Amino acid sequence: MMDRFLEGLPFDVQTRLKYKEFVSFEKLIEKAEMTAMAVEEAQVRSRLNAFQAKYAEPNKELIKVKEALDRLSTKVESNSHQKHLEENMEKGSYQREET
């Protein structure tokens, strides 16, 4: 079921998750959502940088958008890092229970 879900994801998201193991389907969905947000943020940032490069004088509105993207990126990364730590802790507790 997880493989079929992965096949339906956009290529950018799919390639980042394809060879990772997930404890549950819910964890896969959470990681897919976070990865999709990170990919979208990177694409918007790339377009914004290309647009800004066309102009010698920075646009105040674009600077605000870029700052918002920075805050979103930090939030996504910290949330992803927290989820990663939780998953590792869960795996560690399962391994201890089995021995």
Wavefront OBJ file of the C-alpha trace (Angstrom):
o trace
v 0.000 0.000 0.000
v 2.893 2.362 0.819
v 4.524 1.647 -2.547
v 1.328 2.506 -4.391
v 1.028 5.728 -2.406
v 4.623 6.669 -3.267
v 3.998 6.011 -6.968
v 1.182 8.578 -6.920
v 3.341 11.350 -5.498
v 5.016 14.021 -7.644
v 8.442 12.942 -8.900
v 10.379 15.409 -6.703
v 8.688 14.111 -3.558
v 8.743 10.485 -4.645
v 12.502 10.407 -5.237
v 13.214 11.812 -1.772
v 11.086 9.194 -0.011
v 11.394 6.141 -2.227
v 14.183 4.293 -0.388
v 13.330 5.294 3.169
v 11.597 3.006 5.615
v 8.530 4.124 7.541
v 7.052 2.596 10.664
v 3.497 3.217 9.552
v 1.452 4.532 6.669
v 0.583 7.608 8.753
v 4.296 8.421 9.209
v 4.794 8.120 5.439
v 1.923 10.527 4.815
v 3.309 13.037 7.340
v 6.778 12.877 5.773
v 5.297 13.184 2.260
v 3.413 16.322 3.291
v 6.515 17.890 4.843
v 8.642 16.943 1.837
v 6.070 18.384 -0.574
v 6.102 21.654 1.370
v 9.911 21.748 1.293
v 9.977 21.073 -2.463
v 7.378 23.765 -3.113
v 9.291 26.231 -0.923
v 12.503 25.522 -2.856
v 10.724 26.042 -6.180
v 9.208 29.349 -5.066
v 12.567 30.497 -3.706
v 14.234 29.618 -7.015
v 11.648 31.589 -9.005
v 11.924 34.505 -6.610
v 15.720 34.586 -6.894
v 15.504 34.471 -10.693
v 12.983 37.307 -10.698
v 15.069 39.416 -8.309
v 18.189 38.844 -10.396
v 16.503 40.703 -13.275
v 16.311 43.896 -11.254
v 19.257 45.905 -9.933
v 17.207 47.460 -7.148
v 15.589 45.010 -4.694
v 11.821 45.059 -4.514
v 10.496 45.520 -0.944
v 7.551 43.194 -1.540
v 9.827 40.444 -2.837
v 12.066 40.851 0.200
v 9.019 40.290 2.430
v 8.127 37.155 0.475
v 11.675 35.886 0.787
v 11.662 36.494 4.555
v 8.381 34.597 4.851
v 9.891 31.715 2.881
v 12.871 31.688 5.237
v 10.548 31.427 8.235
v 8.550 28.653 6.552
v 11.724 26.790 5.633
v 12.966 26.962 9.216
v 9.608 25.726 10.493
v 9.512 22.843 7.987
v 13.095 21.827 8.773
v 12.572 21.921 12.536
v 9.325 19.953 12.223
v 10.994 17.393 9.938
v 13.925 17.118 12.336
v 11.536 16.569 15.252
v 9.658 13.869 13.333
v 12.958 12.205 12.409
v 14.019 12.147 16.068
v 10.670 10.713 17.102
v 10.918 7.987 14.469
v 14.427 7.076 15.576
v 13.319 6.941 19.189
v 10.403 4.694 18.231
v 12.706 2.373 16.303
v 15.086 2.267 19.256
v 12.288 1.413 21.687
v 11.018 -1.356 19.400
v 14.495 -2.816 19.174
v 14.881 -2.771 22.964
v 11.521 -4.498 23.427
v 12.480 -7.296 21.031
v 15.722 -8.190 22.856
l 1 2 3 4 5 6 7 8 9 10 11 12 13 14 15 16 17 18 19 20 21 22 23 24 25 26 27 28 29 30 31 32 33 34 35 36 37 38 39 40 41 42 43 44 45 46 47 48 49 50 51 52 53 54 55 56 57 58 59 60 61 62 63 64 65 66 67 68 69 70 71 72 73 74 75 76 77 78 79 80 81 82 83 84 85 86 87 88 89 90 91 92 93 94 95 96 97 98 99
